[in-house]
């Protein structure tokens, strides 16, 4: 096949405004990338693992994605691209992340993370220029400001001092993705020595405009994960920055970052489940190899449990991605909570799958099995380790006291469109995203779901178990309300480890609300998703992780979920909520 810029987005193709459009684009991208398990496929898993072993980017696959016009996914439709909603973006990107997280970052999503500042606060000229760059296949990279509990990517920062006609930039960062090959650098630089919400500003830099001695390219950094992505450093010395490079107003950097991070965190959660699905696929294959019937009984629990977890992660991520469009002023809390929960679930799931795969999970020479080792190494580098969790807690902890006092058990439920698949939602508008206050619609949703399920108590069915689980999480929310009311409004008391435990428990409540809302929204088109079994297993596991008392798992639930997993594996469907429904 000859790849052209129109291959993924041919003339007359959908504009990207519905879930069907995004799934159609994902299907075209799957076709372009080919069978990931074909050892002869230059874009398959074997080729991607080989590039990772050589610590090189998969150049042929990056070139294919560029020619296919993947950059259009990161440009709002108003500026000629395909970005309308964050949930649709995550769906369209799944084929890339299913194969390689490093590929997804090295060519693709990093440009969105960088450009988000422009979509939030940029001028018309800046938006047009960045849109044109990405639509032509160019790359943008982000030079973060330093955060507490920073990993290598978030450590160190730049300073910018005002001068006649602009600013002068100084400082260094040792670890920047695509530092040496980005066409645009989006810099969050300190412009005020004082700590506070106006301490940083955002600037757009054209690497080609740097003069002699103003920028030094630092050596490449050999990180343990995402080895195929190119990480190196930059050091600026008295680098001039013209006035037109400032994004928004001086001091807007922190507020801009808080808005952009909501989208970034949520999209990462929406695509990392696709990568974990590849490992689950390998584990099912390993457990089924050489057998005519189902896998050995000892593998039923980990396989069914991980599948239920991935459905739960998809429910959580999709809910918050939709909230960014539907409830933008109030989405910052669930965005942080979901970003806290999903990586933890995925990491624990990979540990379970390691018991099934054994040594084969580390065999890069076999495309059927090598995904485990790579994903375990890639996740922390992708912001899904301690640094990411700490930044989420920094958003949540200061708001728990106010939520307990004013929001929990006092708010109305969110609109049903938050969970309902297939419906129209407003386009994502970064500028509308809130960064504080706004209440807690997820807690209200949990309470509503539990009330509707209450009549099923005592029936001895899976539905009764789901009702019991819903009530258990509502009880957990009541306990949290009493404890969080006693928290200090501010000060060092909020850094107590016991407060971090409260935020961890709260994130479990948000996750449970997303699972229940997603299950309630099913219209019956997929009988498996309409049945409560998957939600019961997912919530039972979530309750166990967060110390929430849960009823015993009803007979047959695990077997039902395992049966669906084996069906999807056999028929080639994915392991997310919107995979192809059961054929009659």
Rosetta blueprint (number, residue, H / E / L):
1 X L
2 X L
3 X L
4 X L
5 X L
6 X L
7 X L
8 X L
9 X L
10 X L
11 X L
12 X L
13 X L
14 X L
15 X L
16 X L
17 X L
18 X L
19 X H
20 X H
21 X H
22 X H
23 X H
24 X H
25 X H
26 X H
27 X H
28 X H
29 X H
30 X H
31 X H
32 X H
33 X H
34 X L
35 X L
36 X L
37 X L
38 X L
39 X L
40 X L
41 X L
42 X L
43 X L
44 X L
45 X H
46 X H
47 X H
48 X H
49 X H
50 X H
51 X H
52 X H
53 X H
54 X L
55 X L
56 X L
57 X L
58 X L
59 X H
60 X H
61 X H
62 X H
63 X H
64 X H
65 X H
66 X H
67 X H
68 X L
69 X L
70 X H
71 X H
72 X H
73 X H
74 X H
75 X L
76 X E
77 X H
78 X H
79 X H
80 X L
81 X L
82 X L
83 X E
84 X L
85 X L
86 X H
87 X H
88 X H
89 X H
90 X H
91 X H
92 X H
93 X H
94 X H
95 X H
96 X H
97 X H
98 X H
99 X H
100 X L
101 X H
102 X H
103 X H
104 X H
105 X H
106 X H
107 X H
108 X H
109 X H
110 X H
111 X H
112 X H
113 X H
114 X H
115 X H
116 X H
117 X H
118 X H
119 X H
120 X H
121 X H
122 X L
123 X L
124 X H
125 X H
126 X H
127 X H
128 X H
129 X H
130 X H
131 X H
132 X H
133 X H
134 X H
135 X H
136 X L
137 X L
138 X L
139 X L
140 X E
141 X E
142 X E
143 X E
144 X L
145 X L
146 X L
147 X L
148 X L
149 X L
150 X L
151 X L
152 X H
153 X H
154 X H
155 X L
156 X L
157 X L
158 X E
159 X E
160 X E
161 X E
162 X E
163 X E
164 X L
165 X L
166 X E
167 X E
168 X E
169 X E
170 X E
171 X E
172 X E
173 X E
174 X E
175 X E
176 X E
177 X E
178 X L
179 X L
180 X L
181 X L
182 X L
183 X L
184 X E
185 X E
186 X E
187 X E
188 X E
189 X E
190 X E
191 X L
192 X L
193 X L
194 X L
195 X L
196 X L
197 X L
198 X L
199 X L
200 X E
201 X E
202 X E
203 X E
204 X E
205 X E
206 X L
207 X H
208 X H
209 X H
210 X L
211 X L
212 X L
213 X L
214 X L
215 X E
216 X E
217 X E
218 X E
219 X L
220 X L
221 X L
222 X L
223 X L
224 X L
225 X L
226 X L
227 X L
228 X L
229 X L
230 X L
231 X E
232 X E
233 X E
234 X E
235 X E
236 X E
237 X E
238 X E
239 X E
240 X E
241 X E
242 X E
243 X H
244 X H
245 X H
246 X E
247 X E
248 X L
249 X L
250 X L
251 X L
252 X L
253 X H
254 X H
255 X H
256 X H
257 X H
258 X H
259 X H
260 X H
261 X H
262 X H
263 X H
264 X H
265 X H
266 X H
267 X H
268 X H
269 X H
270 X H
271 X H
272 X H
273 X H
274 X H
275 X H
276 X H
277 X H
278 X H
279 X H
280 X H
281 X H
282 X H
283 X H
284 X H
285 X H
286 X H
287 X H
288 X H
289 X L
290 X L
291 X L
292 X L
293 X L
294 X L
295 X L
296 X L
297 X H
298 X H
299 X H
300 X H
301 X H
302 X H
303 X H
304 X H
305 X H
306 X H
307 X H
308 X H
309 X H
310 X H
311 X H
312 X H
313 X H
314 X H
315 X H
316 X H
317 X H
318 X H
319 X H
320 X H
321 X H
322 X H
323 X H
324 X H
325 X H
326 X H
327 X L
328 X H
329 X H
330 X H
331 X L
332 X H
333 X H
334 X H
335 X H
336 X H
337 X H
338 X H
339 X H
340 X H
341 X H
342 X H
343 X H
344 X H
345 X H
346 X H
347 X H
348 X H
349 X H
350 X H
351 X H
352 X H
353 X H
354 X H
355 X H
356 X H
357 X H
358 X H
359 X H
360 X H
361 X H
362 X H
363 X L
364 X L
365 X L
366 X L
367 X L
368 X L
369 X L
370 X L
371 X H
372 X H
373 X H
374 X H
375 X H
376 X H
377 X H
378 X H
379 X H
380 X H
381 X H
382 X H
383 X H
384 X H
385 X L
386 X H
387 X H
388 X H
389 X H
390 X H
391 X H
392 X H
393 X H
394 X H
395 X H
396 X H
397 X H
398 X H
399 X H
400 X H
401 X H
402 X H
403 X H
404 X H
405 X H
406 X H
407 X L
408 X L
409 X L
410 X L
411 X L
412 X L
413 X L
414 X L
415 X L
416 X H
417 X H
418 X H
419 X L
420 X L
421 X L
422 X L
423 X L
424 X L
425 X L
426 X L
427 X L
428 X L
429 X L
430 X H
431 X H
432 X H
433 X L
434 X L
435 X L
436 X L
437 X L
438 X L
439 X L
440 X L
441 X H
442 X H
443 X H
444 X H
445 X H
446 X H
447 X H
448 X H
449 X H
450 X H
451 X H
452 X H
453 X H
454 X H
455 X H
456 X H
457 X L
458 X L
459 X L
460 X L
461 X L
462 X H
463 X H
464 X H
465 X H
466 X H
467 X H
468 X H
469 X H
470 X H
471 X H
472 X H
473 X H
474 X H
475 X H
476 X H
477 X H
478 X H
479 X H
480 X H
481 X H
482 X H
483 X H
484 X H
485 X L
486 X L
487 X L
488 X L
489 X L
490 X L
491 X L
492 X H
493 X H
494 X H
495 X H
496 X L
497 X H
498 X H
499 X H
500 X H
501 X H
502 X H
503 X H
504 X H
505 X H
506 X H
507 X H
508 X H
509 X H
510 X H
511 X H
512 X H
513 X H
514 X H
515 X H
516 X H
517 X H
518 X H
519 X H
520 X H
521 X L
522 X L
523 X L
524 X L
525 X L
526 X L
527 X H
528 X H
529 X H
530 X H
531 X L
532 X L
533 X H
534 X H
535 X H
536 X H
537 X H
538 X H
539 X H
540 X H
541 X H
542 X H
543 X H
544 X H
545 X H
546 X H
547 X L
548 X L
549 X L
550 X L
551 X L
552 X L
553 X L
554 X L
555 X L
556 X L
557 X H
558 X H
559 X H
560 X H
561 X H
562 X H
563 X H
564 X H
565 X H
566 X H
567 X H
568 X H
569 X H
570 X H
571 X H
572 X L
573 X L
574 X L
575 X L
576 X L
577 X L
578 X L
579 X L
580 X L
581 X L
582 X L
583 X L
584 X L
